[in-house]
């Protein structure tokens, strides 16, 4: 009875929630241009890190090309995107899909939020992070050791191992010591009551799908063994062995609704026609009706983003985009821009794409400018237009979004970015009054010197030295003689040797003398 009441309550809550979602379906979020500014800032940072000047006109041309590429995807996607429009209108997630970032059968991750596209491309589903369990004021039960040979009960296993919370219900009598010690059951809409199970006088609460699977697995093992360690088919031929228990969300045919299903693979004893026992392993799948999913637990799915967005919690919408996702979005847009025939921006290299390492430093330095999940559901263009502007200064509410490569106008709200805007034409020119003309004439130029005038100081350097010459000199080689043993001897061999080498000796000593004289003159 309690289970039927709980299921009825949850069903009514889902129906009421569906009506609220339908009422909000057409309330598209306003444009924020956070992704527009983030892409421009990242490209500028990448360009500077690769050696380009901050005022290089190619940076502005790159941003213009990226805006044109995004505009083309924005226009093509209008009214034709299946499952990727917000009430038929394109948003940033639409452009991301056009860039191949959210292709059919793929998923996009942002923090704890995942956005997946069905294999046929017709639906988008979202999975949000599980809310934390609510603060618990009840007693923390300490599981008691079971009797010898007995297994721990599933209740004690859930409380002691899985962190299960227990609340009392209205059926609990004040005199019932087993349940009256627990706090009263809070509202089923309380965040954190992710999976709730009715136990007549008490409500059991588990935090995650993995905990539900672990609890049900243990419960099946306990029941199959009759609560006896080693019991079941291994001993008596009664009961069953548990091979596997799996709990998961399964979509319907068109992926617009999810049902919590449990698959059990059990080995049981059966009797053949002759009355003999034999083991048989079978698998069965059934909806999980004994656990009720709380708020923000069931996967969200829809054929239009307007059906998905209202069901996302604010905490999920505030999840920042993963740097790899933002890097991929920026890189793919740049690559698309570089393929345009009139592209004049920064050269794009397939071997050096924009990487998460390029985004991470910027994200750490500018946490307030980092896009989040909610920004993916915002339009990329101003209301009433399809032109996407990629600029570090674009802001919502401008009469016309500033183009980083165009000249500014005098319209209110335009921001003139001189650094990233080449050939800026200012309407109201700035002039400086320098006073009356003093009448200063142009200076007269001196006569151009000739080559002779230029070289003359060098050629006439030290004129006395130029006319100096080694004085004339003559000498006779001495021929010493002596008398010995009655004979007179004359030594002439040295003279013959010197005379035979006269030219070499003269040249060597002349050079030495000239150098010595030159040093003497220069030192003076």
GUMAR-931624 format. One record per residue (C-alpha): x, y, z. Coordinates in steps of 0.001 Angstrom, whole numbers, padded with zeros to 6 digits, always signed. Example, Ala and Ser with C-alpha at 12.3 -4.5 7.8 and 13.67 -1.06 7.14 Angstrom:
# GUMAR-931624
+012300-004500+007800
+013670-001060+007140
***
This chain:
# GUMAR-931624
+000000+000000+000000
+002748+002430+000943
+004618+001670-002275
+001508+002339-004373
+001008+005659-002573
+004594+006633-003177
+004466+005705-006845
+001234+007693-007222
+002806+010700-005509
+005880+010595-007737
+003745+010150-010844
+001664+013199-009955
+004851+015156-009285
+006231+014211-012688
+002973+015189-014385
+002944+018531-012594
+006588+019047-013487
+005844+018278-017138
+003165+020970-017169
+005626+023472-015718
+008225+022512-018314
+005723+022956-021120
+004794+026398-019802
+008450+027402-019759
+009358+025835-023099
+009180+029082-025029
+011062+031152-022450
+014430+031153-024204
+017371+032541-022202
+018654+035967-023231
+021886+036357-025142
+024977+036809-022965
+027763+036697-025603
+030044+035071-023011
+031203+032460-025531
+031681+035177-028189
+034044+037087-025903
+035793+033939-024659
+036642+032775-028186
+038072+036213-029040
+040154+036341-025853
+041545+032847-026398
+042487+033501-030035
+044229+036741-029025
+046135+034936-026270
+047164+032151-028636
+048344+034667-031252
+050491+036557-028734
+051982+033317-027397
+052994+032427-030975
+054859+035670-031533
+052227+037959-033051
+051852+041519-031768
+048688+042358-029861
+047779+045013-032456
+048530+042811-035466
+045626+043407-037910
+045564+039676-038675
+044123+039017-035217
+041157+041252-036018
+040808+039580-039421
+040768+036177-037709
+037972+037234-035352
+036010+038587-038305
+036426+035311-040166
+035328+033334-037103
+032243+035512-036806
+031409+034907-040463
+031855+031140-040064
+029614+031107-036987
+027059+033287-038780
+026898+030809-041660
+026192+027953-039235
+023704+030135-037367
+021751+030876-040548
+021838+027322-041904
+020663+025918-038576
+017692+028275-038227
+014504+026256-038456
+016296+023147-039752
+018063+021810-036663
+016419+018699-035246
+016728+018522-031487
+019296+021309-031493
+017158+024434-031608
+015530+026356-028796
+011892+026466-029897
+013218+026367-033471
+015802+029142-032977
+019566+028425-033018
+021742+028875-029934
+025418+028236-029235
+024772+024520-028799
+023313+024534-032316
+026537+026033-033698
+028621+023557-031691
+026721+020699-033309
+027280+022267-036729
+031021+022301-036002
+030910+018572-035287
+031434+018948-031529
+028054+017364-030704
+027598+014977-033587
+024909+012305-033597
+025729+009596-031103
+028268+011723-029208
+028260+013589-025898
+029587+016858-024511
+030750+017156-020900
+030804+020229-018684
+031695+019703-015074
+029303+017035-013811
+026783+017652-016609
+026705+015595-019798
+024756+016524-022929
+024286+013603-025307
+022786+013447-028786
+020976+010347-029937
+022425+008270-032761
+019690+009485-035122
+020382+013088-034117
+016757+013793-033236
+016952+014156-029448
+019197+015658-026812
+019492+014139-023350
+021163+015570-020269
+022465+013940-017123
+023023+016153-014085
+025292+015491-011106
+023565+013780-008229
+022657+016224-005426
+024313+015512-002118
+022244+013866+000597
+020444+016379+002835
+021846+017046+006290
+020819+014212+008567
+019963+014643+012248
+018958+011077+012954
+020972+008423+014759
+023916+006808+013034
+023117+003147+013463
+026027+000895+014244
+025374-002462+012582
+025404-005333+015022
+027457-008406+014313
+025192-011180+012999
+024985-014526+014719
+027448-017178+013747
+026764-018441+010241
+024276-015661+009542
+024632-012853+006961
+024270-009179+007789
+020759-007951+006936
+020308-005703+003862
+019157-002870+006148
+022348-003019+008207
+024430-003351+005030
+022803-000219+003586
+023286+001821+006755
+026780+000634+007568
+028310+000323+004080
+026314+002505+001672
+025592+005494+003946
+021841+004979+003722
+019670+007498+005581
+016523+006375+007416
+013418+008465+008174
+010180+007549+009921
+006858+007763+008169
+003406+008702+009447
+002717+005000+009959
+005364+004840+012679
+003830+004794+016175
+005453+006838+018930
+005693+003644+020999
+007594+001832+018225
+011211+001990+019353
+012392+000605+016007
+011295+003586+013913
+010424+006442+016312
+014109+007217+016867
+014459+008398+013248
+013612+011967+012100
+010366+012531+010152
+010456+012045+006407
+011088+015381+004618
+009285+016452+001480
+010002+014270-001543
+011011+017415-003452
+013957+017970-001091
+017244+017934-003084
+019364+014953-002157
+016515+012476-001723
+017846+010821-004858
+016462+007306-004391
+013717+006622-001836
+012273+003274-000795
+009161+002762+001306
+009595+000340+004180
+006116+000802+005747
+007139+002588+008957
+010441+003921+007589
+011803+005461+004414
+015227+004424+003106
+017263+007002+001142
+020345+006191-000991
+022574+008819-002626
+023323+007340-006057
+022402+004812-008715
+025519+002810-007843
+024331+002569-004242
+020911+001322-005418
+022580-001371-007514
+024848-002403-004615
+021886-002581-002212
+019735-004628-004582
+022637-006962-005368
+023247-007654-001699
+019533-008045-001035
+019252-010674-003767
+022304-012489-002418
+020813-012420+001092
+017428-013681-000048
+018943-016343-002319
+021013-017737+000536
+018187-017440+003052
+020347-015163+005164
+022762-018045+005799
+026432-017803+004886
+027019-020352+002135
+023304-021088+001826
+021303-021459-001356
+021910-023795-004276
+025364-024787-003097
+023975-026771-000176
+020305-027629-000237
+019095-027265-003774
+016787-024514-002557
+017021-020794-003137
+019210-019373-005897
+022656-018042-006718
+023031-014435-007864
+025224-014055-010940
+024656-010341-011595
+022335-007439-010807
+022418-004302-012974
+020384-001105-012532
+020280+001571-015244
+018147+004191-016956
+016773+002993-020270
+015163+005320-022845
+012013+004637-024773
+011975+004274-028560
+012188+008017-029323
+014479+008857-026368
+011956+011247-024863
+011500+009387-021572
+013636+007210-019304
+012661+004300-017069
+014736+002866-014232
+015226-000809-015071
+016876-003683-013190
+018351-006742-014848
+018949-009856-012747
+020878-012945-013765
+020146-015807-011351
+020984-019496-011196
+018043-021447-009813
+017148-025070-009249
+014533-026524-011599
+012926-029937-012022
+012918-031800-015325
+010163-034132-016561
+011642-037017-014608
+011637-035080-011362
+015391-034523-011341
+016869-031218-010118
+019123-029213-012420
+020589-025687-012390
+019378-023087-014851
+020814-019588-015318
+018311-017019-016593
+018223-013249-017006
+015167-011103-016449
+014583-007355-016700
+011857-005364-014988
+011061-001735-014060
+012325-000687-010642
+009108+000199-008821
+010423-000241-005290
+012770+002779-005583
+011461+006253-006481
+013814+008760-008098
+013956+012216-006542
+014405+015636-008194
+017236+016149-010719
+018013+012417-010792
+016168+011130-013820
+017923+011814-017164
+016417+014692-019124
+015552+014254-022774
+013660+016095-025463
+013313+016714-029161
+014005+020428-028652
+016402+022265-026343
+013458+024213-024941
+012297+020936-023408
+015692+020228-021848
+016729+023634-020531
+013910+024206-017972
+014618+020845-016336
+018266+021655-015622
+018936+022867-012102
+020672+026181-011520
+023671+024296-010144
+023917+022383-013432
+023560+025528-015548
+026384+027147-013547
+028798+024286-014249
+031764+025799-016173
+032590+024339-019555
+035496+021958-019646
+038650+023638-021132
+038814+020874-023742
+035264+021675-024891
+035979+025414-025136
+039280+024704-026919
+037518+022456-029409
+034793+025044-030026
+037359+027824-030609
+039636+025650-032727
+036874+024350-034998
+035529+027883-035554
+039034+029149-036435
+039544+026247-038840
+036221+026965-040534
+037165+030646-040860
+040576+029830-042377
+038899+027831-045150
+037049+030886-046458
+038387+032142-049838
+038827+035760-048661
+040419+034872-045303
+043244+037258-044309
+043685+036312-040666
+046258+034365-038714
+047539+031203-040408
+045817+028094-039089
+047967+025026-038470
+046424+021570-038246
+049532+020427-036362
+049195+023179-033761
+045469+023537-032985
+044032+025393-030007
+044437+022988-027092
+043144+022807-023496
+046619+023977-022444
+045928+027242-024302
+042576+027677-022547
+043529+026615-019015
+045769+029655-018151
+043129+032054-019463
+040388+030277-017491
+042449+030478-014283
+043161+034185-014851
+039571+035038-015831
+037228+032741-013871
+034365+035238-014173
+034594+035167-017990
+034562+031377-018320
+031414+030148-020157
+029141+027677-018397
+026472+025173-019424
+023780+027847-019404
+025695+029887-022015
+025362+026989-024484
+021595+027586-024469
+021902+031336-025238
+021699+032856-028742
+024986+033624-030464
+023528+036683-032216
+021612+039742-031097
+017795+039589-031143
+016329+039981-034606
+019635+039255-036364
+021602+036194-037395
+025044+037846-037477
+027446+036368-034921
+030143+038725-033677
+033341+037298-032190
+034884+040166-030238
+036438+040662-026787
+034167+043687-026241
+030760+042583-027560
+028020+043038-024936
+024283+042339-024883
+021918+045197-025588
+024069+046991-028158
+022268+048559-031106
+024695+046775-033412
+027349+044445-032196
+030837+045826-032854
+032762+044050-035578
+036450+043853-034710
+037461+044608-038272
+035044+047416-039105
+035125+051116-038422
+033228+052298-035349
+030188+054523-035575
+028778+057131-033258
+025879+054890-032193
+025353+054684-028453
+026837+051641-026856
+029595+050990-029441
+033028+050310-028015
+035948+051430-030179
+038748+048880-029915
+041674+050704-031544
+044167+047974-030724
+042318+045280-032635
+040772+047547-035294
+043055+048501-038191
+042361+051613-040276
+040067+053214-037697
+038238+056240-039142
+037205+058562-036344
+034276+060817-037186
+035087+063637-034748
+038786+064138-035441
+040953+065329-032612
+043054+068495-033390
+045743+070274-031363
+046253+074123-031525
+050003+074772-032012
+049698+078575-032198
+050606+080961-035054
+053084+079987-037765
+056558+081250-036701
+057670+081454-040340
+060758+079317-039957
+062336+078676-043359
+063489+075301-044513
+067165+074723-043644
+069773+075011-046441
+071757+071923-047308
+075594+071993-047361
+077566+071185-050530
+078123+067492-050993
+081857+066677-050468
+083772+064988-053305
+085673+061710-053045
+088947+063629-053097
+087786+065769-050158
+086784+062684-048206
+090044+060746-048827
+092440+063674-048600
+092884+063550-044783
+093813+059883-045008
+096108+060173-047993
+098000+063136-046535
+098476+061574-043138
+102068+062072-041771
+103572+063685-044867
+107105+063692-043368
+106966+059988-042862
+105999+059407-046467
+109194+061101-047696
+111571+059461-045247
+114089+056961-046609
+116849+054838-045147
+120185+056714-045390
+122851+055399-047804
+125568+053325-046151
+128608+051352-047281
+130908+048978-045369
+133633+046394-045911
+133587+042911-044477
+136453+042527-041985
+139041+039810-042846
+141087+039090-039704
+144520+037424-040106
+147092+035764-037799
+150500+034067-038031
+151162+030599-036739
+153905+028053-037249
+155659+030437-039554
+152676+030925-041783
+150166+033847-042139
+146473+032899-042171
+143546+035218-043341
+139886+034434-042510
+137661+035225-045530
+135037+032491-045323
+132502+034668-043429
+132777+037369-045991
+132200+034936-048811
+129109+033608-046985
+127712+037102-046301
+128397+038234-049835
+126567+035262-051292
+123454+036203-049193
+123806+039968-049493
+120299+040567-050886
+118453+038556-048200
+120479+040049-045357
+119968+043548-046689
+116225+043121-047031
+115780+041639-043540
+117799+044295-041760
+116187+047092-043776
+112764+045911-042733
+113786+045622-039096
+115335+049060-039110
+112299+050590-040810
+109900+049133-038272
+112047+050238-035357
+112268+053732-036736
+108538+053829-037376
+107755+052883-033750
+110139+055552-032526
+108478+058200-034678
+104938+057182-033781
+105683+057029-030052
+107048+060547-030216
***
